[in-house]
């Protein structure tokens, strides 16, 4: 007997069933040739199931009743050996099919051979192997025409796999798919959705997670979605080298768009472009033109617009435009700190301008500047010089001129110029009081010793008898009737100096004599009655002003005449001269009505001082009293 070998997994041996007819034939043959019956139990060496699979190792008998000997062999030693031990293929390998050969030897020496065909199956999968194998072959099922990158219909998702495995699906990473594979496609606007389905394959305690990428295609666009998407995708065709910001040639404007849309164009925002895209570039002087080209995209009743901002580049410049542009851009170069209104150094006058123009300069209006820009500043006394520099801009036969107004500043003062300026204005360095002037001095004067421009002034007053060295003035006394020539004239000599430069200048001055008494002015008649004797008097008073050395030395004397005023001047009484009154500044004369009756009279008065008499004052006429 052979020992029984046990494997970790159940071993099934596939044995070709011996047909009953074959067994009967064998028994008949044995009985016929060897005259000895062999029972079924004696001959049958294998325990078979209904499917021809052996159960466990083979039990191969080597002796049959009647002394018959049996030896065994196999055609496939990889699955069974001559002793009947089964060698089962590991999981994943193919089953092994083999013949078991029984060689029966009778006592008479004759032999007969019997064959039994069996199949030795591979080992069954364990949990790890089952999960791995099922995972390797797991696939998502698609509808005809679909694939993982283009899903439009529901998916077929298996829930059981090979070797008794279980499959669970998780579609949480795809909002458009359920765990059972039902697909709800996103809208066109939402766009196709890409994500993955997660499958968990498990058996027993073992499991494997698999991710299956999927792209769920969006639905076809509606008319509104079509025009919106087509407008966004719309482009303009430019000539080689052109762009939206630099257009020089015609534009290619499509009339159809994505998703069977129609496109129309509106170029009203650009005067240099037609609706068909024909471009007429603006002139150089007009400059580049920027504006908006509007595309209207339509499908059905839906319309969307798309704006394109374009810049149409100006044409090349003409000679005439060149000189105009160059003239406007011409600039004079000034020394540091100089400007057009304050030129102290040479000027930089360019001889070439923009766009290949030529520049020439004319400085004939300025004596201090030549045509090359060399500056010779005027003297201080000549003053600043202002005038125009003229530039002529030319190109080809085109010419344009432009004026530049500049001021060349005079040079700084020399010492001699400083002295001369003060000499020229020497009178301003003599300060007189309000109401006075150099031709009418009545009060002390101030002789300035510091001049402008850093000069000093010294004064010599020897040429004027009434002005002292400090400007002190002494006036001559003068009565009101003395002639004007009694005023004192003289010369003040000023010496103006700055460093080594010096110059003398004479200043004429007249000191006005002082009027000590003004001309007497009548104030009118006054009639009074003297209480002593009731005599009526007429009085005529005169006011006066002045600075009297002694009032007792001055008198006022009157004369009067009557009638047609052609008569002799006379006194009316012995009181024809009155001493001036220091306190009242007026004096009066009185007459009785007998001496000065009613009528018309002419009076005149004069001052008397010792033996000096002044002229008669202005005639005063009184009448009808």
C-alpha positions in Angstrom: 0.0 0.0 0.0 1.1 3.5 -0.6 0.9 6.1 2.1 -1.6 8.9 1.7 0.0 12.4 1.1 -2.0 15.4 2.4 -1.7 18.9 0.9 -2.8 22.2 2.6 -5.5 22.5 0.0 -7.9 19.8 -1.1 -6.5 18.0 -4.0 -8.7 16.8 -6.7 -7.5 14.3 -9.2 -9.3 14.2 -12.4 -9.8 10.6 -13.5 -11.3 9.5 -16.7 -14.2 7.3 -15.8 -13.9 3.8 -16.8 -16.9 3.0 -18.8 -18.7 0.0 -17.6 -18.4 -1.5 -20.9 -14.6 -1.1 -20.9 -14.5 -2.8 -17.5 -16.7 -5.6 -18.7 -14.5 -6.1 -21.7 -11.4 -6.2 -19.5 -12.9 -8.8 -17.2 -14.0 -10.8 -20.2 -10.5 -10.6 -21.6 -8.9 -11.6 -18.3 -11.2 -14.5 -17.9 -10.7 -15.6 -21.4 -7.0 -15.6 -21.4 -6.1 -16.4 -17.8 -9.2 -18.4 -16.8 -9.4 -16.5 -13.6 -12.1 -14.0 -12.7 -11.0 -10.6 -11.5 -13.8 -8.8 -9.5 -14.6 -5.0 -9.9 -13.4 -4.4 -6.4 -10.1 -6.1 -7.1 -9.4 -4.3 -10.4 -10.6 -0.7 -9.4 -7.6 1.0 -7.8 -9.0 4.6 -7.6 -11.7 6.4 -5.7 -13.4 8.8 -8.2 -16.2 11.3 -7.9 -18.8 11.8 -10.6 -16.7 14.4 -12.4 -13.7 12.1 -12.7 -11.7 13.9 -10.0 -9.7 11.9 -7.6 -10.1 12.5 -3.9 -6.8 12.6 -2.1 -3.7 10.6 -3.0 -4.2 7.4 -5.0 -4.3 4.0 -3.2 -2.6 1.7 -5.7 -2.9 -2.0 -4.9 0.0 -4.2 -6.0 -1.5 -7.7 -5.4 -4.9 -8.9 -6.5 -6.6 -12.1 -5.4 -5.3 -15.2 -7.0 -1.7 -14.1 -6.9 -2.0 -11.6 -9.7 0.6 -8.8 -9.4 0.0 -5.2 -10.5 2.7 -2.6 -11.2 1.8 1.1 -11.8 3.2 3.9 -14.0 2.1 7.4 -15.1 2.7 9.4 -18.3 3.0 12.8 -16.3 5.3 12.5 -13.3 4.8 16.3 -12.6 1.3 15.5 -11.1 1.5 11.9 -9.8 4.3 9.4 -9.2 4.3 5.6 -9.6 3.4 5.3 -5.9 0.2 7.2 -6.4 1.2 10.4 -4.6 -0.4 13.5 -6.1 1.7 16.7 -6.7 -0.8 19.5 -7.1 0.2 22.6 -9.2 0.4 25.8 -7.3 -2.3 28.6 -7.8 -2.0 30.2 -11.1 -0.4 27.2 -12.9 -2.3 25.0 -15.4 -4.0 21.7 -14.4 -2.0 18.6 -15.1 -3.6 15.7 -17.1 -2.0 12.2 -16.9 -2.6 8.5 -17.6 -2.2 6.0 -14.8 -1.1 2.7 -16.3 -1.9 -0.6 -14.4 0.2 -3.6 -15.6 -1.4 -6.9 -14.4 0.9 -9.9 -14.3 -0.7 -13.4 -14.0 1.0 -16.4 -12.6 1.4 -18.0 -16.0 3.5 -15.0 -16.9 1.0 -13.4 -19.2 0.4 -9.6 -18.6 -2.4 -7.2 -19.4 -2.3 -3.3 -19.3 -5.0 -1.0 -18.1 -5.0 2.9 -18.5 -6.8 5.4 -16.4 -6.8 9.2 -17.4 -6.9 11.7 -14.6 -6.6 15.5 -14.2 -4.7 17.0 -11.3 -6.1 20.6 -10.8 -4.0 23.6 -9.6 -4.4 24.7 -6.0 -7.3 27.0 -5.2 -6.5 30.8 -4.5 -6.1 32.0 -1.0 -7.6 35.5 0.0 -4.5 37.4 -1.1 -4.3 35.6 -4.4 -8.0 35.9 -5.0 -8.1 39.6 -4.4 -4.9 40.2 -6.5 -6.3 38.1 -9.4 -9.7 39.7 -9.3 -8.2 43.2 -9.1 -5.9 42.5 -12.1 -8.8 41.7 -14.4 -11.4 44.2 -13.0 -12.6 46.7 -15.6 -15.3 49.4 -16.0 -17.9 48.5 -18.5 -18.7 51.1 -21.2 -21.6 51.5 -23.6 -20.7 51.2 -27.3 -18.7 54.1 -28.5 -17.7 55.2 -24.9 -14.3 54.9 -23.2 -12.8 56.1 -20.0 -11.9 59.5 -21.7 -15.3 59.9 -23.3 -18.2 58.8 -21.1 -21.7 59.7 -22.3 -23.9 56.9 -20.9 -24.3 54.8 -17.8 -21.4 52.6 -16.7 -21.5 48.9 -15.9 -19.9 48.2 -12.5 -19.5 44.6 -11.4 -20.2 43.9 -7.7 -18.6 40.3 -7.6 -15.2 39.2 -9.0 -13.1 36.1 -9.6 -12.6 33.6 -6.8 -15.6 34.8 -4.8 -14.4 38.3 -4.3 -16.7 41.3 -3.5 -16.4 44.7 -5.3 -17.7 48.0 -3.8 -17.7 51.2 -5.9 -17.3 54.8 -4.7 -18.1 57.6 -7.2 -17.9 60.5 -4.7 -15.1 62.1 -6.7 -17.4 62.4 -9.7 -20.5 64.5 -9.0 -22.0 63.3 -12.3 -21.8 59.5 -11.5 -23.6 57.5 -8.8 -22.0 54.5 -7.0 -24.1 52.2 -9.2 -22.7 53.8 -12.4 -25.6 56.0 -13.4 -24.3 59.0 -15.4 -25.8 62.5 -15.5 -23.7 64.5 -18.0 -22.8 68.1 -17.0 -24.1 71.1 -19.0 -21.9 72.6 -21.8 -21.3 75.6 -19.6 -20.1 73.5 -16.7 -17.8 71.6 -19.1 -16.7 68.0 -19.1 -15.8 66.5 -15.7 -12.7 64.5 -15.0 -12.3 62.4 -11.9 -12.1 58.7 -10.9 -14.2 55.8 -9.7 -12.8 54.0 -6.7 -13.3 50.2 -6.5 -12.6 48.2 -3.4 -12.0 44.4 -4.1 -12.2 42.2 -1.0 -12.3 38.6 0.3 -12.0 37.7 3.9 -9.6 40.1 5.6 -7.9 41.1 2.3 -8.8 44.1 0.1 -7.3 46.2 -2.7 -8.4 49.7 -3.7 -8.3 50.6 -7.5 -8.9 54.0 -9.1 -10.4 54.2 -12.6 -10.0 57.7 -14.3 -13.1 58.8 -16.1 -14.0 61.9 -18.2 -17.8 62.6 -18.3 -18.4 64.6 -21.4 -20.5 67.8 -21.2 -23.8 68.0 -23.1 -23.9 69.7 -26.4 -24.3 73.5 -26.1 -27.6 75.4 -26.2 -27.9 78.3 -28.6 -27.0 80.7 -25.8 -24.1 78.6 -24.8 -23.0 78.3 -28.4 -22.9 82.0 -29.0 -21.2 82.7 -25.7 -18.5 80.1 -26.3 -18.1 81.0 -30.0 -17.7 84.7 -29.1 -15.0 83.9 -26.5 -13.1 81.7 -29.0 -13.4 84.3 -31.9 -10.1 85.6 -33.2 -9.1 88.2 -35.9 -6.7 87.3 -38.6 -3.8 89.7 -39.0 -1.3 90.2 -41.7 2.2 88.8 -41.1 3.9 90.8 -38.4 0.7 92.6 -37.3 -0.9 92.3 -33.9 -3.9 93.9 -32.3 -1.7 96.7 -31.0 0.0 97.2 -34.3 -2.2 96.9 -37.4 -0.8 98.0 -40.8 -2.7 95.7 -43.2 -6.2 94.5 -43.8 -7.9 92.3 -41.3 -9.4 88.8 -41.8 -12.8 88.8 -40.2 -14.5 85.4 -40.0 -18.2 85.3 -40.7 -18.9 81.9 -39.0 -17.9 80.7 -35.6 -17.9 77.6 -33.4 -21.1 75.5 -33.0 -22.6 76.6 -36.3 -22.8 80.3 -35.3 -22.8 83.3 -37.6 -20.5 86.3 -37.1 -21.1 90.0 -38.2 -18.7 92.9 -37.6 -19.1 96.6 -36.7 -16.1 98.9 -37.2 -17.8 102.2 -36.4 -15.4 102.7 -33.6 -12.5 102.9 -36.0 -12.6 105.4 -38.9 -9.7 103.7 -40.6 -11.3 100.2 -40.7 -14.4 99.0 -42.7 -16.9 96.4 -41.5 -15.2 94.0 -44.0 -11.8 94.5 -42.4 -10.3 96.8 -45.0 -7.7 99.1 -43.4 -6.8 102.6 -44.5 -4.0 103.8 -42.3 -4.2 107.3 -40.8 -1.7 110.0 -41.8 1.5 110.5 -39.8 0.3 113.8 -38.4 -3.1 112.3 -37.4 -1.2 109.7 -35.4 -2.1 106.1 -34.6 -5.8 105.4 -34.2 -7.1 103.1 -31.4 -10.7 101.9 -31.1 -13.0 99.0 -30.8 -14.1 96.5 -33.4 -17.3 94.7 -32.4 -18.2 91.1 -33.4 -21.8 90.0 -33.1 -22.1 86.1 -32.8 -25.6 84.7 -33.4 -27.4 81.4 -33.5 -31.2 81.0 -33.5 -32.5 83.9 -31.4 -29.4 84.2 -29.3 -26.6 86.8 -29.8 -23.4 87.5 -28.0 -20.9 90.3 -28.7 -17.1 90.4 -28.5 -15.0 93.6 -28.5 -11.6 93.8 -30.0 -9.4 96.8 -29.2 -7.1 97.6 -32.1 -4.5 100.2 -32.9 -4.1 101.2 -36.5 -0.5 102.4 -37.1 -0.1 105.8 -38.9 1.5 105.9 -42.3 5.1 106.9 -42.9 5.8 110.6 -42.5 5.9 113.0 -45.5 8.5 115.8 -45.9 5.9 118.3 -45.0 4.9 116.4 -41.8 8.5 115.9 -41.1 9.3 119.6 -40.9 6.1 120.3 -38.9 7.0 117.6 -36.3 10.6 118.5 -36.2 9.9 122.2 -35.8 7.6 121.5 -32.8 10.3 119.3 -31.2 13.3 121.7 -31.7 14.9 122.7 -28.4 17.7 125.1 -27.6 20.4 123.7 -25.2 21.1 126.0 -22.3 24.0 126.0 -19.9 23.4 124.7 -16.4 21.1 127.1 -14.6 20.2 129.1 -17.7 16.8 129.3 -19.4 15.2 131.1 -22.2 14.5 134.1 -19.9 17.9 134.0 -18.3 20.8 133.3 -20.7 24.3 133.8 -19.4 26.3 131.2 -21.4 26.6 129.9 -24.9 23.6 128.2 -26.5 23.6 124.8 -28.1 21.8 125.1 -31.5 21.1 121.7 -33.1 21.7 121.5 -36.9 19.6 118.3 -37.5 16.1 117.5 -36.4 13.6 114.7 -36.3 12.8 112.6 -39.4 16.0 113.6 -41.2 15.4 117.4 -41.2 18.0 120.1 -41.4 18.1 123.1 -39.0 19.7 126.5 -39.6 19.7 129.4 -37.2 19.4 133.2 -37.6 20.4 135.3 -34.6 20.4 138.7 -36.4 17.8 140.1 -34.0 20.2 139.7 -31.1 23.5 141.7 -31.0 24.7 139.5 -28.1 24.2 136.1 -29.9 25.7 134.8 -33.2 24.2 132.1 -35.5 26.3 129.4 -33.9 24.9 130.2 -30.4 28.0 132.0 -29.0 26.8 134.6 -26.4 28.6 137.8 -25.6 26.7 139.3 -22.7 25.9 143.1 -22.8 27.4 145.4 -20.2 25.5 146.1 -17.1 24.7 149.7 -18.1 23.4 148.4 -21.5 20.9 146.2 -19.7 19.5 142.8 -20.6 18.9 142.1 -24.3 15.7 140.3 -25.5 15.0 139.1 -29.0 14.1 136.2 -31.2 16.3 133.4 -32.5 14.8 132.0 -35.7 15.3 128.4 -36.7 14.6 127.2 -40.2 13.6 123.5 -40.5 13.9 122.0 -44.0 13.5 118.6 -45.7 13.3 118.2 -49.5 11.4 121.2 -50.7 9.5 121.7 -47.4 10.5 124.6 -45.0 9.1 125.8 -41.7 10.4 128.5 -39.4 10.0 128.9 -35.7 10.9 131.8 -33.3 12.5 131.3 -29.9 12.3 134.4 -27.6 15.3 134.6 -25.3 16.8 137.2 -22.9 20.5 137.5 -22.6 21.4 138.9 -19.1 23.7 141.8 -18.8 27.1 141.3 -17.2 27.8 141.9 -13.6 28.6 145.5 -12.5 32.2 146.7 -12.7 33.4 149.0 -10.0 33.4 151.9 -12.4 29.8 151.1 -13.5 28.7 150.9 -9.9 30.1 154.3 -9.2 28.6 155.8 -12.4 25.1 154.4 -11.5 25.3 156.1 -8.1 26.6 159.3 -9.7 23.7 159.3 -12.2 21.2 159.1 -9.3 23.2 161.2 -6.7 20.2 163.4 -5.9 18.4 160.3 -4.4 21.2 160.1 -1.8 20.2 163.5 -0.3 17.1 163.0 1.9 14.9 166.1 2.5 11.9 166.5 4.7 8.4 166.2 3.4 7.4 169.2 1.3 11.1 170.1 0.7 13.2 169.5 -2.4 16.8 170.3 -3.4 15.4 173.5 -5.0 13.5 174.4 -1.9 15.2 173.4 1.3 13.6 174.7 4.6 14.8 172.0 7.1 18.0 170.0 7.8 18.9 167.4 5.2 20.5 163.9 5.4 23.6 163.3 3.3 23.9 159.5 2.8 27.3 158.0 3.0 26.5 154.5 1.8 25.5 154.1 -1.8 24.1 151.2 -3.8 26.2 148.5 -5.5 28.7 148.5 -2.7 29.8 152.2 -3.0 30.6 154.8 -0.4 29.8 158.5 -0.6 31.7 161.4 1.0 30.3 165.0 1.0 31.9 168.4 0.8 29.5 171.3 1.7 32.0 174.1 1.3 30.2 175.3 -1.8 27.0 176.1 0.1 27.1 178.8 2.8 23.9 177.7 4.5 24.5 173.9 4.6 26.9 172.4 7.1 28.9 169.2 6.7 26.3 167.1 8.5 23.5 168.5 6.4 22.5 171.1 9.0 20.6 174.0 7.3 20.6 177.7 8.4 17.9 179.8 6.7 18.0 183.5 6.0 15.2 185.6 7.5 12.9 187.1 4.9 9.9 189.4 5.1 7.0 188.5 2.9 7.6 191.3 0.6 11.3 190.6 -0.1 12.0 189.2 -3.6 12.7 185.4 -4.1 16.4 186.0 -5.0 17.1 186.4 -1.4 17.0 182.5 -1.2 20.5 181.0 -1.0 21.9 178.8 -3.7 25.0 176.6 -3.5 26.8 173.4 -4.5 27.3 170.1 -2.6 30.2 168.0 -3.9 29.7 164.2 -3.5 32.7 161.8 -4.0 31.5 158.3 -4.9 34.0 155.4 -4.4 34.2 151.7 -4.9 37.5 150.1 -4.5 39.8 152.0 -6.9 37.0 153.5 -8.9 36.0 157.1 -7.8 34.1 160.0 -9.2 33.1 163.5 -8.0 29.6 165.0 -8.7 28.1 168.4 -7.9 24.6 168.6 -6.4 22.8 172.0 -6.6 20.8 173.0 -3.5 18.7 176.1 -2.7 18.0 177.0 0.9 14.8 179.0 1.0 14.9 182.2 3.2 12.5 182.2 6.1 9.4 184.5 5.9 9.0 185.9 9.4 5.7 187.8 8.9 2.9 187.0 6.5 0.9 189.5 4.5 -1.9 191.0 6.7 -5.4 189.8 5.9 -8.5 191.9 6.6 -11.3 190.3 8.6 -14.1 192.8 8.0 -15.7 195.8 9.7 -17.3 195.9 13.1 -19.5 198.7 14.3 -19.7 199.5 18.1 -21.1 202.2 20.3 -18.8 203.7 22.9 -20.5 203.9 26.2 -18.9 207.2 27.0 -20.7 209.8 25.1 -22.6 207.3 22.9 -20.2 207.8 19.9 -20.4 205.1 17.2 -17.2 203.7 15.8 -16.3 201.5 12.8 -13.4 199.1 13.2 -11.4 197.2 10.5 -9.2 194.4 11.7 -6.2 192.6 10.1 -4.8 189.2 10.9 -1.2 188.3 10.5 1.3 185.4 11.2 5.0 185.3 11.5 8.1 184.8 13.6 8.9 188.3 15.0 12.2 189.0 16.7 10.5 191.9 18.5 6.8 192.7 18.1 7.5 196.2 19.3 9.5 196.9 16.2 6.6 196.1 13.8 3.6 198.2 12.9 0.8 198.1 10.4 0.0 201.2 8.6 -3.2 201.9 6.6 -4.4 204.3 3.9 -7.9 204.8 2.6 -9.6 206.5 -0.4 -13.2 207.0 -1.3 -15.5 207.8 -4.2 -14.5 206.3 -7.6 -11.2 205.1 -6.0 -9.2 207.5 -8.1 -8.7 209.9 -5.3 -5.6 210.3 -3.1 -4.8 207.8 -0.4 -5.1 209.5 3.1 -5.3 209.0 6.8 -8.6 209.5 8.4 -7.1 210.3 11.8 -3.9 210.3 13.7 -4.1 206.6 14.4 -2.9 205.4 11.0 -0.2 203.1 12.4 -0.7 200.3 15.0 1.9 198.2 16.8 1.5 194.4 16.2 -0.2 192.6 19.1 1.9 189.6 20.2 -1.0 187.9 22.0 -3.9 188.3 19.4 -2.0 188.1 16.1 -4.3 190.9 14.8 -4.6 194.6 14.9 -7.5 197.0 14.3 -8.2 200.5 13.2 -11.2 202.5 14.3 -13.0 205.6 13.0 -16.0 207.6 14.0 -18.9 207.6 11.7 -18.2 211.2 11.2 -14.8 210.3 9.9 -15.9 207.2 8.0 -19.5 207.8 6.8 -21.6 205.4 4.9 -20.3 204.7 1.4 -17.7 202.8 -0.5 -14.0 202.8 0.5 -10.8 201.1 -0.6 -8.2 200.2 2.1 -4.6 199.1 1.8 -2.1 198.2 4.6 1.6 197.7 4.9 4.2 196.6 7.5 6.6 199.1 9.0 9.7 198.1 10.9 11.8 201.0 12.1 12.8 202.9 9.0 11.9 199.9 6.7 8.5 199.9 5.0 7.1 197.1 3.1 4.9 197.2 0.0 1.2 197.9 0.4 -0.9 194.8 0.7 -3.7 193.8 -1.6 -6.4 196.4 -1.9 -9.5 195.7 0.1 -12.8 197.3 -1.0 -15.8 197.8 1.4 -19.0 199.5 0.3 -22.5 200.2 1.4 -22.1 200.5 5.1 
